[in-house]
Amino acid sequence: MNNEKISPAEIAHPKLFRQAIVERNCTLWGNEIRVTSACNLLNLPEHLHPIYREQLKCAYRDALLRIAPRTPADLSHRPLASAQPATHKFLRIDQSALMSEDTLNELIHVANVLESYKQQLVISVENPLDALPGPTERRAMVRQLYALKDRSGIKIAYNNYTLDTKQADLLIELKLYDYIKMPFPDAALRLSLNTRSDLFDRLYDHMLELISATRISFIADKVEFSDSATLAKRLPFNHFQGSYYSPPESL
């Protein structure tokens, strides 16, 4: 497709999906709302960037409205899994959206409201710091993340962690992150166990090192099958997410 031919009307509007996060005994612990779109800034001509950013801003505002506590009457029409109380409310958010002061203030407001209901807002940051153009942008993002933590009770999750994630990106010394979300490496771990390679042991030891150094909690993401869930529980994950436990719910 020739990007220059894209019109504002053709930009795909972001969609919202929610998915449960469970504890080791499969008790509901939290849920995560994510904003998805068929477009991204890299695929759009520059003159459409402001329109797309505004669409994302509106989508995150809608997500926060859905995260904010609701009365029992508001929940009566929703599926049972959604109506159960989840004490931890995750919002997966693109780090570029965090540079908006309006979005920052909305996050802080919702976090404070949730706290009054004994619930926790967790920001699941979509992009790693090393994806930013340079050190100036990385420092600005770290300051913004700390602004969230300093002005509210918001906790922060590192999203899409792998064994290849750079230690510097985790900012271990700063103890910035409270949770690490790892897409469960199902196929790679099965191959490791079948071939008796050391991948499983290396991952186990690496997770324990991070837990010991930072007191961080690991969340296994994208757990899709029963035997995958069994395998995931052999690793020191605290919580679990994926279609096996709850398919994504379109909002």
VMD Tcl script that draws the C-alpha trace (Angstrom):
set ca {
  {0.00 0.00 0.00}
  {1.21 3.49 -0.81}
  {1.16 5.27 2.53}
  {0.76 8.66 0.89}
  {-2.69 7.61 -0.34}
  {-4.02 6.89 3.15}
  {-6.75 9.34 4.13}
  {-7.78 10.21 7.72}
  {-11.01 8.23 7.21}
  {-8.99 5.08 6.42}
  {-7.06 5.04 9.72}
  {-8.25 2.02 11.68}
  {-9.78 3.05 14.99}
  {-8.13 1.39 18.00}
  {-10.04 -1.43 19.69}
  {-10.10 -2.48 23.35}
  {-9.67 -6.01 24.68}
  {-9.67 -7.25 28.27}
  {-8.13 -10.47 29.60}
  {-7.99 -12.01 33.07}
  {-4.80 -12.61 35.08}
  {-4.92 -15.44 37.62}
  {-2.92 -16.68 40.59}
  {-1.19 -20.07 40.77}
  {-4.40 -21.66 42.08}
  {-6.31 -20.09 39.13}
  {-8.10 -17.58 41.38}
  {-8.83 -14.32 39.58}
  {-6.19 -11.76 40.62}
  {-6.43 -9.04 37.99}
  {-7.23 -8.18 34.42}
  {-5.53 -6.26 31.65}
  {-7.01 -3.94 29.05}
  {-4.98 -3.42 25.90}
  {-5.53 -1.06 22.99}
  {-4.93 -2.56 19.56}
  {-4.90 -0.99 16.12}
  {-4.16 -2.16 12.59}
  {-2.10 1.02 12.16}
  {1.00 2.35 13.81}
  {3.08 5.48 13.32}
  {5.67 3.62 11.25}
  {3.01 2.73 8.65}
  {1.45 6.19 8.41}
  {2.62 9.32 6.58}
  {3.78 12.05 8.93}
  {0.80 14.35 8.29}
  {-1.52 11.71 9.81}
  {0.51 11.23 13.00}
  {-1.44 13.88 15.01}
  {-4.77 12.27 14.06}
  {-3.56 8.81 15.06}
  {-2.10 10.07 18.35}
  {-5.42 11.72 19.18}
  {-7.26 8.47 18.42}
  {-4.94 6.58 20.77}
  {-5.39 9.23 23.45}
  {-9.18 8.81 23.22}
  {-8.84 5.01 23.31}
  {-6.74 5.13 26.48}
  {-9.27 7.50 28.03}
  {-12.03 5.00 27.20}
  {-9.92 2.19 28.70}
  {-9.47 4.15 31.93}
  {-13.23 4.75 32.15}
  {-13.71 0.98 31.96}
  {-10.99 0.37 34.56}
  {-12.50 2.80 37.06}
  {-14.65 1.06 39.74}
  {-18.28 0.44 38.84}
  {-21.37 -0.32 40.87}
  {-22.78 -3.90 41.05}
  {-25.60 -2.83 38.72}
  {-23.06 -1.89 36.06}
  {-21.58 -5.42 36.21}
  {-24.81 -7.42 36.12}
  {-24.92 -7.71 32.31}
  {-21.28 -8.82 31.91}
  {-19.91 -12.40 31.76}
  {-19.21 -14.04 35.11}
  {-15.41 -13.86 34.69}
  {-15.63 -10.13 34.07}
  {-18.07 -9.50 36.93}
  {-15.81 -11.09 39.57}
  {-13.70 -8.59 41.50}
  {-10.17 -8.22 40.16}
  {-7.95 -6.36 42.59}
  {-5.24 -5.48 40.05}
  {-6.19 -3.47 36.96}
  {-3.56 -3.49 34.21}
  {-3.52 -1.07 31.29}
  {-1.12 -1.95 28.49}
  {0.04 1.35 27.12}
  {2.47 2.55 24.47}
  {5.28 4.49 26.13}
  {4.80 7.39 23.70}
  {1.31 7.93 25.19}
  {2.89 8.43 28.61}
  {4.53 11.63 27.38}
  {1.10 13.28 27.28}
  {0.50 15.29 30.47}
  {-3.27 14.85 30.03}
  {-2.91 11.06 29.91}
  {-0.57 11.15 32.90}
  {-3.11 13.11 34.97}
  {-5.93 10.75 33.94}
  {-3.84 7.74 35.00}
  {-3.12 9.32 38.37}
  {-6.79 10.18 38.92}
  {-7.97 6.62 38.17}
  {-5.19 5.17 40.35}
  {-6.35 7.29 43.28}
  {-9.98 6.26 42.78}
  {-8.99 2.59 42.59}
  {-6.94 2.93 45.77}
  {-10.05 4.09 47.64}
  {-11.66 0.78 46.56}
  {-8.53 -1.17 47.65}
  {-7.64 -1.89 44.03}
  {-4.34 -1.36 42.23}
  {-3.65 0.28 38.86}
  {-0.70 -1.23 37.01}
  {0.75 0.29 33.84}
  {2.09 -2.37 31.48}
  {4.58 -0.50 29.30}
  {4.43 -1.74 25.71}
  {7.88 -0.72 24.44}
  {11.38 -1.22 25.89}
  {13.49 1.82 26.71}
  {16.12 0.80 24.17}
  {13.50 1.23 21.43}
  {13.69 4.98 21.98}
  {15.95 6.99 19.65}
  {18.64 7.98 22.15}
  {19.69 8.63 25.76}
  {17.81 11.95 25.95}
  {14.50 10.26 25.12}
  {15.26 7.37 27.49}
  {15.98 9.72 30.38}
  {12.75 11.61 29.65}
  {10.75 8.37 29.71}
  {12.32 7.21 32.99}
  {11.49 10.60 34.54}
  {7.91 10.24 33.31}
  {7.58 6.76 34.78}
  {8.92 7.95 38.10}
  {6.50 10.89 37.98}
  {3.69 8.34 37.85}
  {5.05 6.43 40.84}
  {5.85 9.54 42.87}
  {2.45 11.18 42.36}
  {0.30 8.09 42.86}
  {0.28 4.48 43.97}
  {0.63 3.25 40.38}
  {2.80 0.18 39.82}
  {4.64 -0.54 36.59}
  {5.05 -3.76 34.62}
  {7.76 -4.48 32.06}
  {6.08 -6.07 29.06}
  {7.44 -8.69 26.61}
  {10.46 -9.76 28.65}
  {12.77 -12.45 27.20}
  {16.16 -13.87 28.09}
  {17.59 -11.50 25.47}
  {16.25 -8.41 27.24}
  {19.13 -6.12 28.15}
  {19.80 -5.81 31.86}
  {20.17 -2.04 31.46}
  {16.66 -1.86 30.03}
  {15.25 -3.34 33.25}
  {16.91 -0.59 35.33}
  {17.52 -3.10 38.12}
  {19.44 -0.64 40.29}
  {16.57 1.86 40.16}
  {13.92 -0.76 41.03}
  {11.53 0.94 38.60}
  {9.40 -2.09 37.70}
  {7.11 -4.02 40.01}
  {6.14 -6.80 37.59}
  {7.73 -8.51 34.60}
  {5.37 -9.92 31.96}
  {6.96 -12.69 29.90}
  {5.30 -14.23 26.83}
  {5.57 -17.89 27.85}
  {8.25 -19.49 25.59}
  {6.25 -22.71 25.23}
  {7.80 -24.26 22.12}
  {11.37 -23.32 23.08}
  {11.01 -24.82 26.57}
  {9.49 -28.05 25.26}
  {12.37 -28.41 22.83}
  {14.80 -27.69 25.65}
  {13.34 -30.44 27.83}
  {13.17 -32.94 24.96}
  {16.77 -32.31 23.90}
  {18.01 -31.86 27.46}
  {19.49 -28.47 26.68}
  {20.00 -26.01 29.52}
  {17.39 -23.41 28.43}
  {14.86 -24.37 31.09}
  {17.45 -24.30 33.87}
  {18.95 -21.02 32.65}
  {15.53 -19.38 32.56}
  {14.67 -20.69 36.03}
  {17.95 -19.44 37.53}
  {17.68 -16.09 35.74}
  {14.17 -15.50 37.05}
  {15.26 -16.36 40.60}
  {18.19 -13.93 40.32}
  {15.88 -11.10 39.28}
  {13.35 -11.91 42.00}
  {16.12 -11.90 44.60}
  {17.66 -8.66 43.33}
  {14.47 -6.64 42.81}
  {11.60 -8.41 44.66}
  {9.83 -8.30 41.30}
  {6.90 -10.60 40.43}
  {6.76 -12.55 37.16}
  {3.59 -12.95 35.08}
  {3.45 -15.68 32.43}
  {1.67 -14.21 29.42}
  {0.17 -15.98 26.39}
  {-0.39 -19.34 28.10}
  {-2.65 -21.05 25.59}
  {-3.03 -24.74 26.54}
  {-3.48 -26.99 29.57}
  {-0.06 -28.61 29.27}
  {1.47 -25.17 28.76}
  {-0.06 -24.07 32.08}
  {1.42 -27.14 33.77}
  {4.84 -26.38 32.31}
  {4.60 -22.69 33.29}
  {3.98 -23.68 36.91}
  {7.36 -25.41 36.98}
  {8.91 -21.94 36.75}
  {8.75 -19.22 39.47}
  {5.84 -17.31 37.95}
  {3.49 -15.63 40.42}
  {0.60 -15.04 38.01}
  {-0.64 -16.32 34.67}
  {-2.46 -14.90 31.65}
  {-3.58 -16.33 28.35}
  {-6.41 -17.96 26.41}
  {-6.18 -21.13 28.51}
  {-7.43 -19.17 31.53}
  {-9.58 -16.58 29.78}
  {-9.91 -15.59 26.10}
  {-9.58 -11.88 25.34}
  {-12.93 -10.11 25.72}
  {-13.74 -7.40 23.17}
  {-15.00 -4.22 24.84}
}
mol new
graphics top color blue
foreach p $ca { graphics top sphere $p radius 0.5 }
foreach p [lrange $ca 0 end-1] q [lrange $ca 1 end] { graphics top cylinder $p $q radius 0.2 }
display resetview
